[in-house]
Amino acid sequence: MPFFLTRKNVEEKRLGIYIHIPFCKSKCEYCDFYSVGGRIEESMTDRYLQALADHFKETGKLAPGYTVDTVYFGGGTPSYFGAENLERILDEIHRNFRLSVDAEITLEANPESLSSQMLHKLIRAGFNRLSIGVQSDDDEMLNKLGRVHNFHQAKLAMQQARKAGFGNISLDLMYGLPGQTLAQWRDTVTNIVSMRPDHISCYALKLEEGTPMWNQKDKLTFPDDDKQADMYLAACEILREYGYRHYEISNFAKKGRESRHNLKYWNGGEYLGFGPSAASDFAGKRYTIKRDLHGYIDGIARKEAILSECDTIPLRERAGEYIMLRLRTLDGINAEEYERSYLMPFGQIEQLMQRFADNGFAEKGNDRWRLTEKGWLVSNRIIVAINELQERSTPLAKKR
């Protein structure tokens, strides 16, 4: 029986847990996430489960003052790993960490790897949020992307998930795809809305060097930057019309259905990552595990180094991250919060944000600056400008 703690019986710091499942049926043409494609050998399954269990046991001892309120299974294709194995992992988390009674427990899934039986098992195991990678409603486009599902399977997976009891479902979409037109994208968004998900993520296709699609880029035609901007704004318009709140650059949610786990990343919360390539930000340090499945398994078993990097982040760098991450969100940034947390002056940033506001890229409300949807389109340039200003600023502590 899992042990839960509530806010009423213990006051503790909050923690997110991310588990990387590095297995896929096959690799997509555009994917640069760490994963291995093909059939999973039973011996590999057992070894990976043992490595995770040992890693949980070792790391759980370092977090006695924390309550885990989000758990996120990403990949790879976590649903490809099977309900029984996923349940075993979740059980090990229960054994080694304290979970809040209302913990958000998310599973990333591909439509073709879900079944009614599996979904019912996941609900019984404690999963309560599903993130399904649909990407497109066009079967020909899905084939170009190297996806192994069709749109009918995506709709069926959504229906089965609802019947199984999932009341919180997110669907992922991609735009800027080869040969995609604005009209096609608008139809895609409208068709996805008709499935009535609680949350929708809209990501622009990014060509990553070394992927099959990168190698084919000269033979394919992609929407240019202006057309991609039109696609982004079209999605914003359609989803706003249907009652989705645009709470982060790429994410839209019905009321109360924002991704609590991803908000930890954007709001500077603490999280622990497990599995090859997983990242953590915990106790003032940020570290990443090597992108090596066998190295991870052997390293855990032998108690050897498994990290590719580990850094203590200076306060000035944290201040820059606050700006970069918070301006991705509807919540935005606040002068008092910034100066109190990072001992850096906000005055010049305020002046710069006003200039952006004069051009329609930012707005201020309730003492918080945020970017408009137009501003989010050029957010990288805005954040670079603010970071350059920060580098020239003198910390407040040195003025005293």
C-alpha positions as CSV (number, residue, x, y, z in Angstrom):
1,M,0.0,0.0,0.0
2,P,1.6,3.3,-1.1
3,F,2.3,5.8,1.8
4,F,1.0,9.3,1.1
5,L,1.6,12.5,3.1
6,T,-0.7,15.5,2.8
7,R,0.0,19.1,3.5
8,K,-2.0,18.8,6.7
9,N,0.2,16.3,8.4
10,V,3.6,17.5,7.2
11,E,5.0,20.8,5.9
12,E,7.8,19.9,3.5
13,K,9.5,21.2,0.4
14,R,8.0,20.0,-2.9
15,L,9.9,17.9,-5.4
16,G,9.2,16.6,-8.9
17,I,10.5,13.3,-10.3
18,Y,11.3,12.5,-13.9
19,I,11.9,9.0,-15.2
20,H,13.4,8.5,-18.6
21,I,12.2,5.4,-20.5
22,P,14.7,5.2,-23.3
23,F,12.9,2.6,-25.5
24,C,10.9,3.1,-28.7
25,K,9.3,0.8,-31.2
26,S,11.3,2.8,-33.8
27,K,13.0,6.2,-33.9
28,C,11.1,9.1,-35.5
29,E,12.8,10.9,-38.4
30,Y,13.1,14.2,-36.4
31,C,13.8,12.9,-32.9
32,D,17.0,13.8,-31.1
33,F,15.9,12.6,-27.6
34,Y,18.0,9.7,-26.3
35,S,16.4,6.4,-27.0
36,V,17.0,3.0,-28.6
37,G,14.6,1.6,-31.1
38,G,13.4,-2.0,-31.6
39,R,12.4,-4.9,-29.5
40,I,13.2,-4.8,-25.8
41,E,15.0,-7.9,-24.6
42,E,13.6,-9.3,-21.3
43,S,17.1,-9.3,-19.8
44,M,17.4,-5.6,-20.6
45,T,14.0,-4.9,-19.1
46,D,15.0,-6.5,-15.8
47,R,18.4,-4.8,-15.7
48,Y,16.9,-1.4,-16.3
49,L,14.2,-1.9,-13.7
50,Q,16.8,-2.9,-11.2
51,A,19.0,0.1,-12.0
52,L,16.1,2.4,-11.5
53,A,15.1,0.7,-8.2
54,D,18.7,1.0,-6.9
55,H,18.9,4.6,-8.0
56,F,15.7,5.5,-6.3
57,K,16.9,3.8,-3.1
58,E,20.2,5.7,-3.1
59,T,18.7,9.1,-4.0
60,G,15.6,8.9,-1.7
61,K,17.9,9.0,1.3
62,L,19.0,12.5,0.1
63,A,15.5,13.9,0.1
64,P,14.0,13.2,3.5
65,G,12.6,16.7,3.8
66,Y,10.7,16.6,0.5
67,T,7.2,15.6,-0.6
68,V,7.0,14.5,-4.2
69,D,3.9,16.1,-5.8
70,T,4.7,15.4,-9.5
71,V,6.0,12.3,-11.3
72,Y,6.6,12.3,-15.0
73,F,7.5,9.3,-17.2
74,G,9.1,10.6,-20.5
75,G,11.1,9.1,-23.3
76,G,11.5,7.5,-25.6
77,T,8.1,5.9,-25.5
78,P,7.2,5.1,-21.9
79,S,3.9,3.3,-23.0
80,Y,6.0,0.9,-25.1
81,F,7.6,-0.3,-21.9
82,G,4.4,-2.0,-20.8
83,A,1.9,-1.4,-17.9
84,E,3.4,-4.0,-15.6
85,N,6.9,-2.5,-15.8
86,L,5.6,1.0,-15.4
87,E,3.7,-0.1,-12.3
88,R,6.9,-1.6,-10.8
89,I,8.7,1.6,-11.3
90,L,5.9,3.6,-9.7
91,D,5.9,1.2,-6.8
92,E,9.6,1.7,-6.2
93,I,9.1,5.5,-6.1
94,H,6.4,5.0,-3.5
95,R,8.9,2.9,-1.4
96,N,11.7,5.4,-1.5
97,F,10.0,8.8,-1.6
98,R,7.0,10.5,0.1
99,L,4.2,11.2,-2.4
100,S,1.5,13.7,-1.8
101,V,-2.1,12.4,-1.9
102,D,-2.8,14.6,-4.9
103,A,0.4,13.9,-6.8
104,E,0.2,14.5,-10.6
105,I,1.5,11.3,-12.2
106,T,2.0,11.6,-16.0
107,L,2.8,9.1,-18.7
108,E,3.9,10.0,-22.2
109,A,2.4,7.6,-24.7
110,N,2.1,6.9,-28.4
111,P,-1.3,6.0,-29.7
112,E,-0.4,2.6,-31.2
113,S,1.1,1.4,-27.9
114,L,-2.0,1.9,-25.9
115,S,-4.9,-0.5,-25.4
116,S,-8.0,-0.5,-23.3
117,Q,-6.5,-3.2,-21.0
118,M,-3.3,-1.3,-20.6
119,L,-5.0,2.0,-19.8
120,H,-7.2,0.3,-17.1
121,K,-4.0,-1.1,-15.5
122,L,-2.3,2.3,-15.5
123,I,-5.3,3.9,-13.7
124,R,-5.2,1.1,-11.1
125,A,-1.5,1.6,-10.7
126,G,-2.0,5.3,-9.9
127,F,-1.3,7.2,-13.1
128,N,-3.7,10.1,-13.5
129,R,-2.4,12.1,-16.4
130,L,-1.7,11.0,-20.0
131,S,0.3,12.9,-22.6
132,I,-0.3,11.4,-26.1
133,G,2.0,12.2,-29.0
134,V,-0.5,12.8,-31.9
135,Q,1.6,15.3,-33.8
136,S,-0.7,15.5,-36.9
137,D,-4.1,14.4,-38.2
138,D,-2.7,13.7,-41.6
139,D,-1.6,10.1,-42.1
140,E,0.7,10.9,-45.0
141,M,2.4,13.5,-42.8
142,L,2.7,11.1,-39.9
143,N,4.5,8.7,-42.3
144,K,6.9,11.4,-43.3
145,L,7.7,12.0,-39.7
146,G,8.4,8.3,-39.1
147,R,5.5,7.9,-36.7
148,V,4.1,4.4,-36.6
149,H,0.5,5.4,-35.8
150,N,-2.3,6.8,-37.9
151,F,-4.9,9.4,-36.9
152,H,-7.6,6.8,-36.4
153,Q,-5.4,5.1,-33.7
154,A,-4.9,8.5,-32.0
155,K,-8.7,9.1,-31.8
156,L,-9.2,5.5,-30.6
157,A,-6.5,5.9,-27.9
158,M,-8.2,9.1,-26.7
159,Q,-11.6,7.4,-26.5
160,Q,-10.2,4.4,-24.6
161,A,-8.3,6.6,-22.2
162,R,-11.5,8.4,-21.3
163,K,-13.4,5.2,-20.8
164,A,-10.6,3.8,-18.6
165,G,-10.9,6.8,-16.3
166,F,-8.3,9.4,-17.4
167,G,-9.7,12.8,-16.6
168,N,-6.6,14.7,-17.6
169,I,-5.3,14.1,-21.1
170,S,-2.8,16.2,-23.1
171,L,-2.3,15.9,-26.8
172,D,1.0,17.0,-28.6
173,L,1.0,18.6,-32.0
174,M,3.7,19.8,-34.3
175,Y,3.7,22.5,-36.9
176,G,6.2,23.7,-39.5
177,L,6.2,20.2,-41.0
178,P,7.5,19.5,-44.5
179,G,5.0,20.7,-47.1
180,Q,2.5,21.8,-44.5
181,T,0.2,24.8,-45.3
182,L,-1.5,27.3,-42.9
183,A,-4.9,25.9,-43.9
184,Q,-3.8,22.3,-43.2
185,W,-2.5,23.4,-39.8
186,R,-5.7,25.3,-38.9
187,D,-7.7,22.1,-39.8
188,T,-5.4,20.0,-37.6
189,V,-5.9,22.2,-34.6
190,T,-9.6,22.3,-35.1
191,N,-9.7,18.5,-35.4
192,I,-7.7,18.0,-32.3
193,V,-10.0,20.4,-30.3
194,S,-12.9,18.2,-31.4
195,M,-11.4,15.4,-29.4
196,R,-11.8,17.5,-26.3
197,P,-8.4,17.1,-24.6
198,D,-7.7,18.9,-21.4
199,H,-4.3,20.2,-22.5
200,I,-2.7,20.8,-25.9
201,S,1.0,21.3,-26.7
202,C,2.0,22.9,-30.0
203,Y,5.7,22.6,-30.9
204,A,7.4,23.9,-34.0
205,L,9.5,21.2,-35.8
206,K,13.1,21.8,-35.0
207,L,15.6,20.1,-37.3
208,E,18.4,18.5,-35.2
209,E,21.7,17.7,-36.7
210,G,22.3,14.0,-37.1
211,T,18.7,13.0,-37.4
212,P,17.4,11.4,-40.6
213,M,15.2,14.4,-41.3
214,W,18.2,16.7,-40.9
215,N,20.0,14.6,-43.5
216,Q,17.0,15.0,-45.9
217,K,16.4,18.7,-45.3
218,D,17.7,19.8,-48.7
219,K,15.2,17.5,-50.4
220,L,12.2,18.7,-48.3
221,T,10.3,22.0,-48.3
222,F,9.5,23.5,-45.0
223,P,7.4,26.6,-44.1
224,D,9.6,29.6,-43.7
225,D,9.8,31.6,-40.4
226,D,6.9,34.0,-41.4
227,K,4.6,31.1,-42.2
228,Q,5.5,29.3,-39.0
229,A,4.7,32.5,-37.1
230,D,1.3,32.6,-38.8
231,M,0.8,29.0,-37.8
232,Y,1.6,29.8,-34.2
233,L,-0.7,32.7,-34.0
234,A,-3.5,30.7,-35.7
235,A,-3.2,28.0,-33.1
236,C,-3.4,30.7,-30.4
237,E,-6.5,32.2,-31.9
238,I,-8.3,28.9,-32.3
239,L,-7.5,27.5,-28.9
240,R,-8.4,30.8,-27.2
241,E,-11.8,30.6,-29.0
242,Y,-12.3,27.1,-27.5
243,G,-11.5,28.1,-24.0
244,Y,-7.9,27.0,-23.7
245,R,-5.6,29.2,-21.5
246,H,-2.3,30.0,-23.2
247,Y,-0.2,29.6,-20.0
248,E,3.2,28.9,-21.6
249,I,4.8,29.6,-25.0
250,S,3.9,26.2,-26.4
251,N,1.2,25.0,-24.0
252,F,-2.6,25.6,-23.7
253,A,-4.9,24.2,-21.0
254,K,-8.4,24.1,-19.8
255,K,-8.8,25.7,-16.3
256,G,-6.8,23.8,-13.7
257,R,-5.2,21.4,-16.2
258,E,-1.8,23.1,-16.6
259,S,1.1,20.6,-16.4
260,R,2.1,20.9,-12.8
261,H,5.4,19.0,-13.5
262,N,6.5,21.2,-16.4
263,L,5.6,24.3,-14.3
264,K,8.4,23.2,-12.0
265,Y,10.9,23.6,-14.8
266,W,9.6,27.0,-15.7
267,N,9.1,28.3,-12.2
268,G,12.5,27.2,-10.9
269,G,11.2,24.3,-8.7
270,E,13.4,21.3,-7.7
271,Y,13.3,18.0,-9.5
272,L,15.2,14.7,-9.7
273,G,15.8,12.8,-13.0
274,F,16.4,9.1,-13.3
275,G,17.6,7.2,-16.4
276,P,20.1,8.0,-19.2
277,S,20.0,11.7,-20.3
278,A,17.8,12.7,-17.4
279,A,18.5,16.1,-15.8
280,S,18.1,17.2,-12.2
281,D,18.0,20.5,-10.3
282,F,18.2,19.7,-6.7
283,A,19.8,21.2,-3.5
284,G,21.4,24.0,-5.5
285,K,23.1,21.8,-8.1
286,R,22.1,21.0,-11.7
287,Y,23.3,17.7,-13.1
288,T,22.7,15.5,-16.1
289,I,23.1,11.7,-16.5
290,K,25.1,10.4,-19.5
291,R,23.3,9.5,-22.7
292,D,24.3,5.8,-22.4
293,L,21.8,3.1,-21.4
294,H,24.4,0.4,-20.6
295,G,26.6,2.9,-18.9
296,Y,23.7,3.9,-16.7
297,I,22.9,0.3,-15.7
298,D,26.5,-0.6,-15.1
299,G,27.3,2.6,-13.3
300,I,24.4,2.2,-10.9
301,A,25.4,-1.5,-10.2
302,R,29.0,-0.7,-9.6
303,K,28.4,2.7,-7.9
304,E,30.5,4.4,-10.5
305,A,30.1,7.9,-12.0
306,I,27.1,8.2,-14.3
307,L,26.9,12.0,-14.8
308,S,27.9,13.9,-17.9
309,E,27.9,17.2,-16.0
310,C,27.3,18.6,-12.5
311,D,27.4,22.3,-11.6
312,T,26.6,24.6,-8.7
313,I,24.7,27.5,-10.3
314,P,25.8,31.0,-9.3
315,L,23.1,33.4,-8.1
316,R,23.6,35.7,-11.1
317,E,23.1,32.8,-13.5
318,R,19.9,31.8,-11.5
319,A,18.7,35.4,-12.1
320,G,19.2,35.0,-15.8
321,E,17.3,31.7,-15.7
322,Y,14.5,33.3,-13.8
323,I,14.0,35.8,-16.6
324,M,14.4,33.2,-19.4
325,L,12.0,30.7,-17.9
326,R,9.4,32.9,-16.4
327,L,9.0,34.9,-19.6
328,R,8.0,31.7,-21.2
329,T,4.9,31.7,-19.0
330,L,1.8,33.8,-18.6
331,D,2.8,34.5,-15.0
332,G,5.9,36.5,-16.1
333,I,8.3,38.3,-13.9
334,N,8.0,40.6,-10.9
335,A,10.5,43.3,-9.6
336,E,10.2,42.6,-5.9
337,E,10.4,38.8,-6.4
338,Y,13.5,39.2,-8.6
339,E,15.4,41.6,-6.3
340,R,14.6,39.6,-3.2
341,S,15.6,36.3,-4.6
342,Y,18.7,37.2,-6.6
343,L,19.9,40.5,-5.1
344,M,20.0,42.1,-8.6
345,P,18.4,45.4,-9.6
346,F,15.3,45.4,-11.7
347,G,15.1,49.1,-12.6
348,Q,16.8,48.9,-16.0
349,I,14.9,45.7,-16.8
350,E,11.7,47.6,-16.1
351,Q,12.7,50.3,-18.6
352,L,13.5,47.7,-21.2
353,M,10.3,45.8,-20.7
354,Q,8.4,49.2,-21.1
355,R,10.1,49.6,-24.5
356,F,9.0,46.1,-25.5
357,A,5.5,47.0,-24.3
358,D,5.5,50.1,-26.5
359,N,6.0,47.8,-29.5
360,G,3.4,45.3,-28.5
361,F,5.8,42.6,-27.3
362,A,5.1,42.8,-23.6
363,E,2.4,44.0,-21.1
364,K,2.2,44.6,-17.4
365,G,-0.6,43.6,-15.0
366,N,-0.8,43.0,-11.2
367,D,2.8,44.2,-10.9
368,R,4.1,41.5,-13.3
369,W,5.6,41.8,-16.7
370,R,4.8,39.2,-19.3
371,L,5.3,38.7,-23.0
372,T,2.4,38.9,-25.4
373,E,1.8,36.2,-28.0
374,K,3.5,38.5,-30.4
375,G,6.4,38.8,-27.9
376,W,6.7,35.1,-27.5
377,L,7.4,34.8,-31.2
378,V,10.6,36.8,-30.7
379,S,11.2,35.8,-27.0
380,N,14.8,34.6,-27.7
381,R,15.8,38.1,-28.9
382,I,14.1,39.7,-25.9
383,I,15.7,37.4,-23.4
384,V,19.2,38.0,-24.9
385,A,18.7,41.7,-24.6
386,I,17.7,41.4,-20.9
387,N,20.6,39.0,-20.2
388,E,23.1,41.4,-21.8
389,L,21.7,44.1,-19.4
390,Q,22.0,41.8,-16.4
391,E,25.7,41.1,-17.2
392,R,26.4,44.8,-16.8
393,S,24.4,45.2,-13.6
394,T,25.9,45.5,-10.1
395,P,24.4,43.2,-7.5
396,L,22.4,45.0,-4.8
397,A,24.4,43.3,-2.1
398,K,27.5,45.1,-3.2
399,K,25.9,48.5,-2.9
400,R,25.2,48.1,0.8
